[in-house]
Amino acid sequence: MTQIEERWGIDLRLLGNLERQNSRDRANDLSTTQLDLPLAQQTDETAVVDLAVLNGADNLKQALLLRFLTPLGELTALGHPDYGSRLYELIGELNSEVNRNRAKVFVLQALAAEPRVKSVRSVQVTQSQADRTQIDIHVSLRAIDSDTDLNFVFPFFLERGAGG
């Protein structure tokens, strides 16, 4: 295990496409990967697969997206009262400048609680051009033990059931 894997961890891939995590199909959360087995060991009746895993920056990105999607306090009974974000409070709200600013504050609070984040470079929240119920959250941060910035865009839908 490399030093980065020790610090950032290895986890199951739960979000099939990290760029469109809000659009994932329900009951289809675990991703699989084909195993490289000799052709003689493969049969038509069974699929040879294993659970896909993430490490490094992709693992951190998935962990942050899951934190954003989890209501703050949802895991209190499991001993994690500070896990999650307050973004869920925006569901059903208008896509206004005030609510986009609230989203930015909620994301900054969630990032501050993540021990693998050394510093936040920027968080920008914009109205999506494609969907009036969607905001795009642009995050740039520096993770622990990293000399490069991690940048990603997190689409968040203000309307229940949107984006899928």
HUZI-V56568 format. One line per field, one symbol per residue. ss: DSSP state (a for helix, b for strand, c for the rest). phi: phi as a letter, one per 40 degrees, with the letter a starting at -180 (. if undefined). burial: I if it has 9 or more other C-alpha atoms within 8 Angstrom, else O. A space follows every 10 residues. Layout:
BEGIN
ss: ???
phi: ???
burial: ???
END
This chain:
BEGIN
ss: ccaaaaaacb bbcccccccc aaaccccccc cbbbccccaa acccccccbb bcbbbaaaaa aaaaaaaaac bccccaaacc ccccbcaaaa ccccccaaaa aaaaaaaaaa aaccccbbbb bbbbbbbccc cccbbbbbbb bbbcccccbb bbbbbbbccc cccc
phi: .cccccccgb accbbdbccb ccccccgbcc cbbcccbddc ccbccbcbbb ccbbagcccc cccccccccc ddgdbdccgb ccchacddcc cgcccbcccc cccccccccc ccccccccab cabbbbcccc accbbbbcbb abccfbbbcb babbcbbcbd gcgb
burial: OOOIIOOIII OIIOIIOOOI IIOIOOOOII IOOOOOOOOO OIOOOOOOOO IIOIIIOOII IIOIIIIIII IIIIIIOOOI IOIIIIIIOI IOOOIOOOII IOIIOIIIII IOOOOIIIOI OOIOIOIIOO OIIIIIIIII IIIOOOOOII OIIIIIIIIO OOOO
END
